[in-house]
Amino acid sequence: MKASDAWRLGLQAMPGHHRHLHHSKGPVWIPVLVCLVCVFLICGYVYPPQSSSACFLFSSRGCKAFTDWLPPITRREYTDAEIASQVVFREILNTPPLQSENPKIAFMFLTTGTLPFEKLWDKFFQGHDGKFSVYVHASQEKPVHYSRYFINRDIRSDKVVWGQVSMVDAEKRLLANALEDPDNQHFVLLSDSCVPLHNFDYVYNYLMYTNISFIDSFVDPGPHGNGRYSNHMLPEVDKKDFRKGAQWFTMKRQHAVVVMADSLYYKKFRDYCRPGVDGRNCYADEHYLPTFFTMIDPEGIANWSVTHVDWSERKWHPKSYSAQDVSYELLHNIMSIDESVHVTSEEKSEVQIRPCIWNGVKRPCYLFARKFLPETLDTLVEHFSNYTNT
């Protein structure tokens, strides 16, 4: 007898051998297949197919069969005020703006008193009469004007306190006055420390020949972003929609009208986004418009501001430029930036970088810059023709 045959016969004679062989030959692939199908279906529920071709993995009827199989998504019931607001916003945004034979840009200056760079702005506006309007909101003292473009352009103003909703009130006051002129098609908010980086024609074309508003908006999960959110804003403002951004915007006429039409969301920020609410310091001018437009027209905003400011010092206020800082190189470097940068306020901060896309093309981000000290005026006027024509 061969050794192999003898070994096999001896093995078969061992007690329990046949029972052992019976289990080892069982259909193990069946429970494995069941487990794989379960995992597949769970993944399909948690991560629904994003393309129609993927849906046919689940059914020959495609996505409809898959969505019919899923349980319905429950949505909260909107309040009467929310429904009314959404109807008004939708009507405004879906109605084509009135075509003006002489479209203008409204330059809206938010200042405490006299504008230190009026001489520079006069140079910027020269030769472009009829293509712009000027509005000045001076919150502390009546300005003394030197340029004909600013004389008699002061609007009725009120006290503005940094960090308070009065800052938003001043912005809305400027918008309301500028909207009275039907030729104003784009609206630019500027501070008394803002200076132009380009000539008038460049700025005009950049703003007028695109259909978006340049409103800064990003998600900051840290204490100075979402950490400022208050649950008192519910149900109208959910934390997932809460955004942060610089207040210095430019916006098209439709968006300016929407801001004027809003009272529901404005009241939420007026009452619950202010210093001291729930032990937090929330600032409405940094959160109201970024959150509002993220909720009602997220595709209609650029998510960056065309006004440059330097936060590299990581202080409560941005870097200020003195006379010795100002040079052609500085201005040219700011003008060349073509990526928007946001830094979150978490302990391990995240740097969010996105290209500045204008009508589908990557372009330099900034048309204006702040915070320039009054002592920089003469240097800026001297360099104006050189740096704005590059």
Secondary structure in CASP SS format (residue, H / E / C, confidence):
PFRMAT SS
TARGET T0000
AUTHOR 0000-0000-0000
METHOD secondary structure of the structure
MODEL  1
M C 1.00
K C 1.00
A H 1.00
S H 1.00
D H 1.00
A H 1.00
W H 1.00
R H 1.00
L H 1.00
G H 1.00
L H 1.00
Q H 1.00
A C 1.00
M C 1.00
P C 1.00
G C 1.00
H H 1.00
H H 1.00
R H 1.00
H H 1.00
L H 1.00
H H 1.00
H H 1.00
S H 1.00
K C 1.00
G C 1.00
P C 1.00
V C 1.00
W H 1.00
I H 1.00
P H 1.00
V H 1.00
L H 1.00
V H 1.00
C H 1.00
L H 1.00
V H 1.00
C H 1.00
V H 1.00
F H 1.00
L H 1.00
I H 1.00
C H 1.00
G H 1.00
Y H 1.00
V H 1.00
Y C 1.00
P C 1.00
P C 1.00
Q C 1.00
S C 1.00
S H 1.00
S H 1.00
A H 1.00
C H 1.00
F C 1.00
L C 1.00
F C 1.00
S C 1.00
S C 1.00
R C 1.00
G C 1.00
C H 1.00
K H 1.00
A H 1.00
F H 1.00
T H 1.00
D H 1.00
W H 1.00
L C 1.00
P C 1.00
P C 1.00
I C 1.00
T C 1.00
R C 1.00
R C 1.00
E C 1.00
Y C 1.00
T C 1.00
D H 1.00
A H 1.00
E H 1.00
I H 1.00
A H 1.00
S H 1.00
Q H 1.00
V H 1.00
V H 1.00
F H 1.00
R H 1.00
E H 1.00
I H 1.00
L H 1.00
N H 1.00
T C 1.00
P C 1.00
P C 1.00
L C 1.00
Q C 1.00
S C 1.00
E C 1.00
N C 1.00
P C 1.00
K E 1.00
I E 1.00
A E 1.00
F E 1.00
M E 1.00
F E 1.00
L E 1.00
T E 1.00
T C 1.00
G C 1.00
T C 1.00
L C 1.00
P C 1.00
F C 1.00
E H 1.00
K H 1.00
L H 1.00
W H 1.00
D H 1.00
K H 1.00
F H 1.00
F H 1.00
Q C 1.00
G C 1.00
H C 1.00
D C 1.00
G C 1.00
K C 1.00
F E 1.00
S E 1.00
V E 1.00
Y E 1.00
V E 1.00
H E 1.00
A E 1.00
S C 1.00
Q C 1.00
E C 1.00
K C 1.00
P C 1.00
V C 1.00
H C 1.00
Y C 1.00
S C 1.00
R C 1.00
Y C 1.00
F C 1.00
I C 1.00
N C 1.00
R C 1.00
D E 1.00
I C 1.00
R C 1.00
S C 1.00
D C 1.00
K C 1.00
V C 1.00
V C 1.00
W C 1.00
G C 1.00
Q C 1.00
V C 1.00
S H 1.00
M H 1.00
V H 1.00
D H 1.00
A H 1.00
E H 1.00
K H 1.00
R H 1.00
L H 1.00
L H 1.00
A H 1.00
N H 1.00
A H 1.00
L H 1.00
E C 1.00
D C 1.00
P C 1.00
D C 1.00
N E 1.00
Q E 1.00
H E 1.00
F E 1.00
V E 1.00
L E 1.00
L E 1.00
S E 1.00
D C 1.00
S C 1.00
C C 1.00
V E 1.00
P E 1.00
L C 1.00
H C 1.00
N C 1.00
F H 1.00
D H 1.00
Y H 1.00
V H 1.00
Y H 1.00
N H 1.00
Y H 1.00
L H 1.00
M H 1.00
Y C 1.00
T C 1.00
N C 1.00
I C 1.00
S E 1.00
F E 1.00
I E 1.00
D E 1.00
S C 1.00
F E 1.00
V C 1.00
D C 1.00
P C 1.00
G C 1.00
P C 1.00
H C 1.00
G C 1.00
N H 1.00
G H 1.00
R H 1.00
Y C 1.00
S C 1.00
N H 1.00
H H 1.00
M H 1.00
L C 1.00
P C 1.00
E C 1.00
V C 1.00
D C 1.00
K H 1.00
K H 1.00
D H 1.00
F C 1.00
R C 1.00
K E 1.00
G C 1.00
A C 1.00
Q C 1.00
W C 1.00
F C 1.00
T E 1.00
M E 1.00
K E 1.00
R H 1.00
Q H 1.00
H H 1.00
A H 1.00
V H 1.00
V H 1.00
V H 1.00
M H 1.00
A H 1.00
D C 1.00
S C 1.00
L H 1.00
Y H 1.00
Y H 1.00
K H 1.00
K H 1.00
F H 1.00
R H 1.00
D H 1.00
Y H 1.00
C C 1.00
R C 1.00
P E 1.00
G E 1.00
V E 1.00
D C 1.00
G C 1.00
R E 1.00
N E 1.00
C C 1.00
Y C 1.00
A H 1.00
D H 1.00
E H 1.00
H H 1.00
Y H 1.00
L H 1.00
P H 1.00
T H 1.00
F H 1.00
F H 1.00
T H 1.00
M H 1.00
I H 1.00
D C 1.00
P H 1.00
E H 1.00
G H 1.00
I E 1.00
A E 1.00
N E 1.00
W C 1.00
S C 1.00
V C 1.00
T E 1.00
H E 1.00
V C 1.00
D C 1.00
W C 1.00
S C 1.00
E C 1.00
R C 1.00
K C 1.00
W C 1.00
H C 1.00
P C 1.00
K C 1.00
S C 1.00
Y E 1.00
S C 1.00
A C 1.00
Q C 1.00
D C 1.00
V C 1.00
S C 1.00
Y H 1.00
E H 1.00
L H 1.00
L H 1.00
H H 1.00
N H 1.00
I H 1.00
M H 1.00
S H 1.00
I C 1.00
D C 1.00
E E 1.00
S E 1.00
V E 1.00
H E 1.00
V E 1.00
T C 1.00
S C 1.00
E C 1.00
E C 1.00
K C 1.00
S C 1.00
E C 1.00
V E 1.00
Q E 1.00
I E 1.00
R E 1.00
P E 1.00
C C 1.00
I E 1.00
W E 1.00
N C 1.00
G C 1.00
V E 1.00
K E 1.00
R C 1.00
P C 1.00
C C 1.00
Y C 1.00
L C 1.00
F E 1.00
A E 1.00
R C 1.00
K C 1.00
F E 1.00
L C 1.00
P H 1.00
E H 1.00
T H 1.00
L H 1.00
D H 1.00
T H 1.00
L H 1.00
V H 1.00
E H 1.00
H H 1.00
F H 1.00
S H 1.00
N H 1.00
Y H 1.00
T H 1.00
N C 1.00
T C 1.00
END
